[in-house]
Structures are given as structure tokens and as C-alpha cells.
């Protein structure tokens, strides 16, 4: 057994160096950061704690937020994700851009693609003018359930409605089933390979009017090159890029605003 000790020491030191290298790369490398947070860290923590990351976020909100105060709930989620465990919210840095672009749009009817735990919807609910409404689509039933509890605790249920299901099923139903004429603002923050198909579906269903603002998250990290090519190469959109960073990290990211012209 003693003969193996030097080998075990070298192996332990090597593993430690790999760990340190990964931690360093997580700060600046997009693919490494996402793999670390969504595969390694999340799976290990789920195994140890016996509940999902989303449930842990909800628990933290209920323990640290102020009931009926949406800002305190947003702040609680930011605190948890910065200090304890990364999550794929738009985050505070890009969230400030979302707030500004939405406020400038003066929107009455807003659609979000990808609710997750409800973080971005809460940010938007605070910016919406009186009488405006926000519809947010979530495919994952477990995430939708978490978001409902977050919205109830934050007191925004009168402004935000969760539509459970796939975007390709729900978008064509918006006019008849959900009393939507046209949309003023659309926030895309779901599966990146759905950005282009869902943008085209919004066009085909007549849900975009002249001046409708589309704002897409994560167009650099993990990236949505097909969406950027589509809107930037189309005469139907005026585009603006907002450089930023992947949520709760130093990894380069950005949001793309595309204003529908006709």
C-alpha cells in the first residue's frame, strides 16, 4: 500500500490543478462556464441536497424576500445566484438593459418566451405601465410551478400570466385564445435554436406590428448566430446590439434588439 502513496499524491495534485484550471476558465470561457454550472455543479448539488436548483432558489426567496415586494424577490434571486449557485436568469447586469429597453418601448402587451423561475418576468412587471399585461410561456411544468409560487409571493399575479406548453403550440393561439391583437414587446430567453422559428411564427401569425420590439438574450453566450443572421440580414428589422456579460459571470455576452418595421 505504501508503494502507491506517491502515485496517489501525484494523482491528487493533478486533479486539484485541473479543478483550479476549470474554476479559472469558468470566469471567462463561455462553454466551460455553462458546462460547469449546468452539468457538474448542478448535478452534484442536486444529488447532495435532494432537490432541484429551482426549488433551492424558491426556498431562498421565501426565506429572504419580502412578500408583495417584487424588487426584494429579484434582489434575493440575484444574491443567491451570485453568492451561492449560478442560474440561467437574465441576471442583474443584462436585467438593467432589459428594464431600459422595455421602458422605452412603453409596451401594453408583452410576451416572454421562457419563464424559467420568473426572474425576468418580475423585472418586467416592475417596469410595465398601469394596465399593461405580460404573458410568459414555459415548456417545463416544474419550472412553471416554481414561477407561479414566485409570482404569488411577489404579488404580481395581476400583471403576469404563465402559459404552459411549447411556443410552437401557444403562439398560434395567442389571438383567439388569449385575446392578443398584436405584441408591443417580445423577450426571447428560451432555447436558442427556437429563436428564429418562433420569430418567423410571430410574423406568420400577424402578432408583430410596425414598432414591435424583439429583445433576445444570450446571443453571444451560449450564442444565437442564426437569429443574429436572420434579423440583421432582414430589411424588416432595425437592430441594435447591447454588449454585456453572461449572467453572474465575466464571460462576454449580449442582447440584441430588433425593431419590426413591416
C-alpha positions in Angstrom: 0.0 0.0 0.0 2.8 2.4 0.8 4.2 1.9 -2.6 1.1 3.5 -4.1 1.2 6.7 -2.0 3.5 8.7 -4.3 1.2 7.8 -7.2 -1.9 8.8 -5.3 -0.2 12.1 -4.3 0.6 12.9 -7.9 -3.0 12.0 -8.9 -4.5 14.1 -6.2 -2.3 17.1 -7.1 -3.2 16.7 -10.8 -6.9 16.6 -10.0 -6.5 19.7 -7.9 -4.8 21.5 -10.7 -7.5 20.5 -13.1 -10.1 21.8 -10.7 -8.3 25.1 -10.4 -7.9 25.4 -14.1 -11.6 24.7 -14.6 -12.5 27.3 -12.0 -10.4 29.9 -13.8 -11.9 29.1 -17.2 -15.4 29.3 -15.8 -14.8 33.0 -15.2 -14.0 33.8 -18.9 -14.8 30.9 -21.2 -18.5 30.5 -22.2 -18.7 26.8 -22.9 -16.7 25.9 -19.8 -18.8 28.2 -17.6 -22.1 26.7 -18.8 -20.9 23.1 -18.6 -19.5 23.8 -15.1 -22.7 25.4 -13.8 -25.4 23.4 -15.5 -23.8 19.9 -15.5 -21.1 19.5 -12.9 -22.1 21.9 -10.1 -25.9 21.5 -10.5 -25.9 17.7 -10.7 -23.7 17.3 -7.7 -25.7 19.8 -5.6 -29.0 18.1 -6.6 -27.6 14.8 -5.5 -26.4 16.1 -2.2 -29.4 18.2 -1.3 -32.1 16.1 -2.8 -33.9 18.9 -4.6 -33.6 20.9 -7.8 -31.7 24.2 -8.2 -35.0 25.9 -9.0 -36.5 24.6 -5.7 -33.5 25.9 -3.8 -33.9 29.3 -5.4 -37.6 29.3 -4.3 -36.7 28.4 -0.8 -34.2 31.2 -0.6 -36.7 33.7 -1.9 -39.4 32.6 0.6 -36.8 32.9 3.4 -35.2 36.2 2.4 -37.6 38.1 0.2 -40.4 40.4 1.3 -43.9 39.2 0.5 -45.6 41.5 -2.0 -42.3 43.3 -2.9 -41.2 42.2 -6.4 -37.9 44.2 -6.1 -36.9 42.3 -3.0 -37.6 39.0 -4.7 -35.5 40.0 -7.7 -32.7 41.1 -5.3 -33.0 37.8 -3.4 -32.6 35.8 -6.6 -29.6 37.9 -7.6 -28.0 37.4 -4.2 -28.5 33.6 -4.3 -27.1 33.3 -7.8 -24.1 35.5 -7.2 -23.1 34.1 -3.8 -24.4 30.5 -3.7 -25.3 29.0 -7.0 -25.4 30.2 -10.6 -28.7 30.0 -12.5 -29.7 31.0 -16.1 -31.7 34.1 -15.3 -31.0 37.2 -17.4 -29.2 38.5 -14.3 -28.7 42.0 -12.8 -26.3 43.4 -15.5 -28.4 42.4 -18.5 -31.5 42.9 -16.5 -30.8 46.6 -16.3 -30.7 46.7 -20.1 -33.9 44.7 -20.3 -35.6 47.3 -18.0 -34.4 50.2 -20.0 -35.4 48.8 -23.4 -38.8 47.7 -22.1 -39.4 51.1 -20.5 -38.5 52.9 -23.8 -41.0 50.6 -25.7 -43.9 51.9 -23.5 -45.5 48.4 -24.1 -49.0 47.5 -23.3 -48.8 43.8 -24.3 -45.6 41.9 -23.6 -44.7 38.3 -24.5 -41.8 36.4 -22.9 -40.5 33.1 -24.3 -39.0 31.1 -21.5 -40.2 31.8 -18.0 -37.8 29.7 -16.0 -38.1 30.7 -12.3 -39.8 34.0 -13.2 -36.9 36.4 -12.6 -37.1 38.4 -15.9 -40.9 38.5 -15.7 -40.6 40.0 -12.3 -38.2 42.6 -13.6 -40.6 43.5 -16.5 -43.6 43.6 -14.2 -42.0 46.4 -12.2 -41.4 48.4 -15.4 -44.8 47.9 -17.1 -47.2 50.8 -17.1 -50.6 50.5 -15.4 -53.0 48.3 -17.3 -50.3 46.5 -19.3 -50.0 42.8 -19.2 -47.3 40.2 -19.6 -47.8 36.7 -21.0 -44.9 34.3 -20.4 -44.5 30.9 -22.0 -42.8 28.0 -20.2 -42.5 24.5 -21.5 -41.2 22.8 -18.3 -44.0 22.1 -15.9 -41.7 22.0 -12.9 -40.3 25.5 -13.7 -43.8 26.8 -14.4 -44.8 25.6 -10.9 -41.8 27.4 -9.3 -42.5 30.6 -11.2 -46.2 30.6 -10.1 -45.1 30.5 -6.5 -42.6 33.2 -7.0 -45.2 35.4 -8.7 -47.7 34.8 -5.9 -45.1 35.7 -3.3 -44.1 38.8 -5.2 -47.7 39.9 -5.7 -47.6 40.3 -9.5 -50.3 37.7 -10.4 -52.5 40.5 -11.7 -49.8 41.6 -14.3 -48.2 38.2 -15.3 -49.9 35.2 -16.8 -48.0 31.9 -17.3 -48.9 29.9 -20.4 -47.7 26.3 -20.0 -46.6 24.4 -23.2 -44.4 24.8 -26.2 -44.0 28.1 -28.1 -44.9 26.4 -31.4 -48.3 25.4 -29.9 -49.1 28.5 -27.9 -48.0 31.3 -30.3 -50.7 30.5 -32.9 -53.3 30.5 -30.1 -52.5 34.0 -28.8 -55.0 35.9 -30.9 -58.1 33.7 -30.4 -57.4 32.0 -27.0 -55.6 34.8 -25.2 -57.1 37.9 -26.7 -53.9 39.3 -28.2 -54.2 41.6 -31.2 -50.5 42.5 -31.7 -47.5 42.5 -29.4 -45.6 45.6 -28.3 -42.6 43.8 -26.9 -41.2 40.2 -27.0 -38.4 38.9 -24.8 -36.7 35.8 -26.2 -34.9 33.8 -23.5 -35.7 30.2 -24.2 -34.0 27.5 -26.3 -31.6 29.4 -28.6 -32.5 27.1 -31.6 -36.1 28.3 -31.3 -35.3 32.0 -31.7 -35.6 32.0 -35.5 -38.5 29.6 -35.8 -40.5 31.4 -33.2 -39.7 34.9 -34.7 -41.0 33.6 -38.0 -44.0 32.2 -36.3 -44.8 35.5 -34.7 -44.5 37.1 -38.1 -46.8 34.5 -39.8 -49.4 34.8 -37.1 -49.6 38.6 -37.6 -48.6 39.3 -34.0 -45.9 41.8 -34.9 -46.8 45.4 -35.8 -44.7 48.3 -37.0 -42.5 49.2 -34.0 -42.8 45.9 -32.1 -39.6 45.4 -30.2 -37.9 42.0 -30.0 -35.1 41.6 -27.4 -33.1 38.4 -27.4 -30.8 37.3 -24.6 -27.7 35.2 -24.8 -27.0 36.0 -28.4 -23.2 35.7 -27.8 -23.0 33.1 -24.9 -24.1 30.4 -25.5 -24.9 32.2 -28.7 -27.7 32.5 -31.3 -25.9 33.1 -34.5 -28.8 32.1 -36.7 -31.1 34.6 -35.0 -28.5 37.4 -35.5 -28.0 36.5 -39.1 -31.8 36.4 -39.7 -32.7 39.8 -38.1 -29.6 41.7 -39.1 -29.9 40.4 -42.7 -33.6 41.3 -43.0 -34.9 44.6 -44.3 -37.9 44.1 -41.9 -35.8 44.8 -38.8 -33.7 47.6 -37.3 -31.2 46.0 -35.0 -29.1 47.3 -32.0 -26.6 45.2 -30.1 -26.1 45.6 -26.3 -22.7 44.1 -25.2 -22.8 42.7 -21.7 -21.8 39.5 -19.8 -23.3 36.1 -19.2 -25.4 36.2 -16.1 -23.3 36.4 -12.8 -20.0 36.0 -14.6 -17.3 37.8 -16.6 -18.0 35.8 -19.8 -18.8 38.0 -22.8 -22.5 38.0 -23.8 -25.0 40.5 -25.2 -28.6 41.2 -26.0 -29.9 42.0 -29.5 -32.8 44.4 -30.0 -34.7 44.0 -33.3 -37.5 46.5 -34.1 -40.0 45.2 -36.6 -40.6 47.7 -39.5 -43.2 46.0 -41.6 
